[in-house]
Amino acid sequence: MSTQEAPLVNTTASHFKILVIDDSNTIRRSAEIFLKAGQHDVMLADDGFDALAKVSDYRPDLIFCDILMPRLDGYQTCAIIKRNPKFASVPIVMLSSKDGVFDKARGRMVGAEDYLTKPFTKDQLLKAVEQFGVPSEGVVS
């Protein structure tokens, strides 16, 4: 009857597994530093194809995805991830240096939960994690 018996779900909203997809090494490394400072596990991908190969093995709780990337852009990457029933519930936050209404709407159309304009601050990134991060144990597939 004790409520102190090892909870299965992390209620402190910390220590999420986060995948950051961006073709800019500077943005990837900045995001990694900010997220690790927030006690999160971070996996980096330098484009959409790299991300698709990693998402299945890493099983992230949250994905940050750049829009403008070579080969496979962020919209295509997001749509492919969201079409897979195993990952459809994983929140995706689009990253872009553009702040246009059209870009935000297109992101929502492919399944993104939110949109963050670059350059972002540590607080903006961690606030997005707090808002959208869902521990893997809570995902039903």
Backbone as JSON, one array per atom type, in Angstrom:
{
  "sequence": "MSTQEAPLVNTTASHFKILVIDDSNTIRRSAEIFLKAGQHDVMLADDGFDALAKVSDYRPDLIFCDILMPRLDGYQTCAIIKRNPKFASVPIVMLSSKDGVFDKARGRMVGAEDYLTKPFTKDQLLKAVEQFGVPSEGVVS",
  "N": [[0.81, -1.17, 0.0], [2.15, 1.11, 0.12], [3.13, 4.2, -1.32], [5.63, 4.7, -2.03], [6.95, 2.79, -3.46], [9.15, 2.04, -5.95], [8.5, 4.01, -8.61], [7.3, 3.55, -11.96], [7.19, 5.4, -13.99], [8.92, 8.31, -14.87], [8.43, 11.09, -13.07], [9.53, 13.55, -12.82], [10.02, 14.9, -15.1], [12.49, 14.72, -16.3], [15.55, 13.47, -17.74], [15.08, 12.42, -20.4], [15.12, 10.65, -23.53], [16.48, 12.02, -26.28], [16.42, 12.88, -29.69], [18.31, 14.75, -31.9], [18.12, 16.28, -34.93], [19.93, 17.74, -37.38], [21.63, 19.46, -39.97], [23.63, 21.19, -39.42], [26.58, 21.29, -37.7], [27.19, 23.01, -35.59], [24.65, 23.72, -34.54], [23.72, 21.18, -33.79], [25.63, 20.48, -31.8], [25.31, 22.58, -29.95], [22.64, 22.14, -29.14], [23.0, 19.62, -28.02], [24.7, 20.18, -25.82], [23.04, 21.94, -24.31], [20.84, 20.24, -23.78], [22.01, 18.07, -22.43], [22.86, 19.42, -20.19], [20.45, 19.69, -18.99], [20.11, 17.18, -18.01], [19.47, 15.13, -19.85], [19.44, 12.32, -22.13], [21.15, 12.26, -25.18], [21.01, 11.87, -28.68], [22.54, 12.33, -31.79], [21.86, 13.3, -35.17], [22.85, 13.85, -38.52], [21.34, 14.3, -40.79], [18.18, 13.62, -42.49], [18.14, 10.93, -43.43], [20.12, 9.71, -41.86], [18.89, 10.06, -39.4], [16.56, 8.45, -39.65], [17.69, 5.94, -39.68], [18.65, 5.84, -37.09], [16.47, 6.29, -35.35], [14.9, 4.02, -34.93], [16.56, 2.24, -33.49], [17.37, 3.81, -31.28], [15.01, 4.79, -30.16], [13.67, 7.38, -29.35], [12.28, 9.72, -26.91], [11.54, 12.19, -27.62], [11.86, 14.32, -30.46], [13.91, 16.67, -32.09], [13.88, 18.41, -35.04], [15.49, 19.71, -37.82], [14.43, 21.8, -40.55], [15.43, 22.6, -43.14], [17.42, 20.61, -44.84], [19.91, 18.69, -46.6], [19.24, 16.13, -49.09], [17.05, 14.64, -47.6], [14.51, 16.44, -46.42], [13.34, 18.19, -43.41], [10.52, 18.14, -43.23], [9.82, 15.91, -44.78], [11.21, 13.92, -43.37], [9.92, 14.05, -40.86], [7.3, 13.32, -41.63], [7.69, 10.66, -42.5], [8.56, 9.4, -40.13], [6.28, 9.8, -38.51], [4.42, 8.27, -39.89], [5.01, 5.69, -39.22], [3.67, 3.32, -37.13], [4.92, 2.61, -34.69], [6.3, 4.87, -33.92], [4.63, 7.02, -34.15], [3.51, 8.41, -32.02], [5.59, 9.79, -30.9], [6.69, 12.91, -29.96], [7.5, 15.58, -32.19], [9.51, 18.36, -32.69], [9.9, 20.96, -34.82], [12.76, 22.6, -36.2], [13.92, 25.71, -37.3], [15.42, 28.42, -39.15], [13.75, 30.09, -40.32], [10.79, 31.97, -39.72], [8.19, 31.79, -40.59], [4.6, 31.81, -41.13], [3.6, 29.99, -42.97], [5.57, 27.97, -42.94], [5.33, 26.99, -40.33], [2.7, 26.02, -40.41], [2.92, 24.04, -42.36], [4.63, 22.29, -41.04], [2.95, 21.38, -38.99], [1.1, 20.05, -40.56], [2.47, 17.77, -41.39], [2.71, 16.46, -39.04], [4.19, 17.49, -36.9], [4.58, 18.62, -33.53], [5.31, 21.12, -32.6], [7.19, 24.17, -33.2], [10.3, 25.57, -33.37], [12.23, 28.45, -33.45], [15.42, 29.06, -34.84], [18.28, 31.05, -34.0], [18.05, 29.15, -31.01], [17.54, 29.35, -27.45], [19.0, 27.94, -24.45], [17.02, 27.79, -22.48], [14.65, 27.89, -24.03], [14.83, 25.49, -25.44], [14.88, 23.55, -23.38], [12.42, 24.1, -22.24], [10.69, 23.26, -24.25], [11.22, 20.52, -24.14], [10.23, 19.96, -21.61], [7.55, 20.51, -22.08], [6.78, 18.73, -24.16], [8.07, 16.27, -23.82], [7.73, 12.82, -23.32], [7.99, 10.03, -21.38], [9.33, 6.93, -22.56], [8.22, 4.63, -21.4], [5.6, 5.27, -21.03], [4.41, 5.2, -23.5], [2.11, 3.67, -25.6], [1.98, 0.99, -27.78]],
  "CA": [[0.0, 0.0, 0.0], [3.06, 2.24, 0.14], [3.28, 4.9, -2.59], [7.06, 4.91, -2.23], [7.53, 1.67, -4.19], [9.74, 2.41, -7.24], [7.59, 4.38, -9.69], [7.73, 3.14, -13.29], [7.27, 6.55, -14.86], [9.69, 9.42, -14.33], [7.51, 12.21, -12.91], [10.27, 14.81, -12.68], [10.17, 15.43, -16.45], [13.9, 14.8, -16.66], [16.2, 12.27, -18.26], [14.43, 11.9, -21.6], [15.97, 10.29, -24.67], [16.15, 13.03, -27.29], [17.15, 12.83, -30.95], [18.44, 16.06, -32.54], [18.45, 16.12, -36.35], [20.27, 19.02, -37.99], [22.83, 19.33, -40.78], [24.64, 22.1, -38.88], [27.31, 20.76, -36.55], [27.07, 23.99, -34.51], [23.32, 23.59, -33.93], [23.69, 19.87, -33.11], [26.45, 20.51, -30.59], [24.65, 23.49, -29.0], [21.48, 21.43, -28.6], [23.51, 18.54, -27.17], [25.19, 20.79, -24.57], [21.88, 22.43, -23.56], [20.01, 19.11, -23.32], [22.76, 17.32, -21.41], [22.82, 20.24, -18.97], [19.15, 19.39, -18.41], [20.16, 15.77, -17.59], [18.81, 14.28, -20.84], [20.28, 11.53, -23.03], [21.04, 12.89, -26.49], [21.55, 11.21, -29.88], [22.61, 13.31, -32.87], [21.8, 12.83, -36.56], [23.18, 15.01, -39.34], [20.33, 14.52, -41.83], [17.0, 12.78, -42.35], [18.47, 9.51, -43.62], [20.83, 9.31, -40.65], [17.88, 10.02, -38.33], [15.69, 7.29, -39.83], [18.46, 4.76, -39.28], [18.87, 5.86, -35.64], [15.25, 6.39, -34.56], [14.44, 2.68, -34.58], [17.43, 1.67, -32.45], [17.45, 4.69, -30.12], [13.64, 4.94, -29.62], [13.65, 8.62, -28.57], [11.05, 10.21, -26.29], [11.28, 13.47, -28.26], [12.75, 14.59, -31.59], [14.04, 18.01, -32.63], [14.23, 18.17, -36.44], [15.69, 20.86, -38.69], [13.62, 21.72, -41.77], [16.25, 22.67, -44.35], [18.56, 19.68, -44.83], [20.09, 18.05, -47.91], [18.74, 14.77, -49.35], [15.72, 14.41, -47.04], [14.28, 17.6, -45.55], [12.68, 17.94, -42.13], [9.11, 17.8, -43.43], [9.8, 14.51, -45.24], [11.67, 13.1, -42.25], [8.83, 14.04, -39.88], [6.18, 12.54, -42.19], [8.06, 9.24, -42.5], [8.56, 8.95, -38.73], [4.9, 9.8, -38.02], [3.67, 7.2, -40.58], [5.33, 4.41, -38.6], [2.87, 3.22, -35.9], [5.78, 2.52, -33.5], [6.85, 6.18, -33.57], [3.63, 8.07, -34.43], [3.21, 9.2, -30.82], [6.78, 10.51, -30.45], [6.58, 14.33, -30.34], [8.55, 16.16, -33.02], [9.55, 19.82, -32.71], [10.67, 21.39, -35.98], [13.73, 23.68, -35.98], [14.2, 26.44, -38.53], [15.8, 29.82, -39.03], [12.6, 30.84, -40.84], [9.72, 32.09, -38.73], [6.98, 32.07, -41.37], [3.35, 31.12, -40.82], [3.5, 28.84, -43.88], [6.48, 26.92, -42.46], [4.73, 26.41, -39.13], [1.52, 25.26, -40.83], [3.39, 22.83, -43.06], [5.14, 21.39, -40.0], [1.78, 20.75, -38.34], [0.47, 19.14, -41.53], [3.21, 16.5, -41.43], [2.63, 15.8, -37.73], [5.02, 18.1, -35.85], [3.83, 19.2, -32.42], [5.65, 22.52, -32.39], [8.14, 24.79, -34.1], [11.23, 26.41, -32.61], [13.05, 29.24, -34.36], [16.86, 29.13, -34.55], [18.95, 30.33, -32.91], [17.25, 28.97, -29.8], [18.29, 29.44, -26.2], [18.93, 26.75, -23.59], [15.71, 27.79, -21.83], [13.62, 27.54, -25.02], [14.97, 24.06, -25.75], [14.46, 22.77, -22.21], [10.98, 24.31, -22.07], [10.05, 22.37, -25.22], [11.34, 19.16, -23.6], [9.28, 19.9, -20.49], [6.19, 20.54, -22.62], [6.46, 17.62, -25.06], [8.72, 15.01, -23.48], [6.91, 11.76, -22.75], [8.87, 8.87, -21.21], [9.02, 5.76, -23.39], [7.39, 3.66, -20.68], [4.2, 5.69, -21.11], [3.91, 5.08, -24.86], [1.45, 2.4, -25.88], [2.06, 0.73, -29.22]],
  "C": [[0.87, 1.26, 0.0], [3.17, 2.87, -1.25], [4.76, 5.13, -2.9], [7.73, 3.77, -3.0], [7.9, 2.1, -5.6], [8.73, 2.74, -8.35], [8.16, 3.97, -11.04], [7.93, 4.32, -14.22], [8.01, 7.68, -14.15], [8.78, 10.65, -14.25], [8.22, 13.55, -12.79], [10.51, 15.48, -14.02], [11.65, 15.6, -16.81], [14.38, 13.44, -17.17], [15.42, 11.62, -19.41], [15.49, 11.52, -22.62], [15.55, 11.19, -25.83], [17.04, 12.88, -28.51], [17.14, 14.23, -31.56], [18.93, 15.83, -33.97], [18.71, 17.49, -36.95], [21.56, 18.85, -38.78], [23.94, 20.28, -40.33], [25.28, 21.5, -37.63], [27.18, 21.69, -35.35], [25.74, 23.85, -33.78], [23.23, 22.26, -33.17], [24.43, 19.92, -31.79], [25.85, 21.44, -29.53], [23.48, 22.78, -28.34], [21.94, 20.33, -27.65], [23.97, 19.09, -25.82], [24.02, 21.24, -23.71], [21.08, 21.27, -22.97], [20.71, 18.27, -22.26], [22.83, 18.09, -20.1], [21.49, 20.05, -18.24], [19.0, 17.93, -18.01], [19.45, 14.82, -18.55], [19.85, 13.49, -21.63], [20.07, 12.08, -24.43], [21.71, 12.02, -27.56], [21.49, 12.25, -30.99], [22.54, 12.63, -34.23], [22.04, 14.03, -37.46], [22.29, 15.21, -40.55], [19.19, 13.52, -41.64], [17.28, 11.29, -42.48], [19.17, 8.95, -42.39], [19.83, 9.14, -39.5], [17.0, 8.78, -38.44], [16.4, 6.01, -39.43], [18.59, 4.69, -37.75], [17.58, 5.79, -34.82], [14.75, 5.02, -34.1], [15.25, 2.06, -33.45], [17.39, 2.49, -31.16], [16.11, 4.86, -29.41], [13.52, 6.19, -28.74], [12.27, 8.94, -27.99], [10.59, 11.51, -26.96], [12.3, 13.67, -29.37], [12.72, 16.07, -31.93], [14.57, 17.83, -34.05], [14.32, 19.47, -37.23], [14.83, 20.69, -39.94], [14.51, 21.67, -43.0], [17.5, 21.81, -44.22], [18.69, 19.09, -46.23], [19.5, 16.64, -47.93], [17.31, 14.56, -48.88], [15.45, 15.55, -46.07], [13.49, 17.23, -44.3], [11.22, 17.54, -42.26], [8.97, 16.33, -43.85], [10.18, 13.57, -44.12], [10.55, 12.95, -41.22], [7.68, 13.15, -40.37], [6.47, 11.04, -42.16], [8.02, 8.67, -41.09], [7.12, 8.81, -38.23], [4.04, 8.71, -38.69], [3.92, 5.83, -39.96], [4.57, 4.32, -37.27], [3.71, 3.15, -34.61], [6.22, 3.89, -33.0], [5.86, 7.33, -33.76], [3.36, 8.96, -33.23], [4.42, 9.96, -30.28], [6.67, 11.97, -30.9], [7.79, 14.79, -31.15], [8.4, 17.68, -32.99], [10.46, 20.21, -33.87], [11.58, 22.55, -35.59], [13.97, 24.39, -37.3], [14.62, 27.86, -38.24], [14.69, 30.7, -39.6], [11.51, 30.86, -39.78], [8.38, 32.38, -39.4], [5.78, 31.24, -40.95], [3.21, 29.87, -41.69], [4.36, 27.68, -43.39], [5.9, 26.21, -41.23], [3.53, 25.54, -39.48], [1.92, 23.97, -41.52], [3.94, 21.81, -42.07], [4.0, 20.67, -39.3], [1.12, 19.73, -39.26], [1.17, 17.79, -41.6], [3.32, 15.84, -40.06], [3.48, 16.39, -36.62], [4.14, 18.74, -34.79], [4.09, 20.68, -32.25], [6.77, 22.93, -33.33], [9.01, 25.71, -33.26], [12.14, 27.12, -33.6], [14.5, 29.28, -33.9], [17.32, 30.57, -34.75], [18.04, 30.28, -31.68], [18.16, 29.08, -28.58], [18.17, 28.11, -25.45], [17.54, 26.66, -22.96], [14.6, 27.4, -22.79], [13.64, 26.04, -25.32], [14.47, 23.21, -24.59], [12.97, 22.93, -21.92], [10.2, 23.41, -23.03], [10.1, 20.92, -24.74], [10.33, 18.97, -22.48], [7.84, 19.79, -21.0], [5.84, 19.27, -23.39], [7.08, 16.28, -24.71], [7.79, 14.04, -22.8], [7.81, 10.54, -22.61], [8.39, 7.68, -22.03], [8.07, 4.79, -22.72], [5.9, 4.0, -20.79], [3.59, 5.53, -22.5], [3.32, 3.69, -25.09], [1.51, 2.17, -27.38], [1.2, -0.43, -29.64]]
}
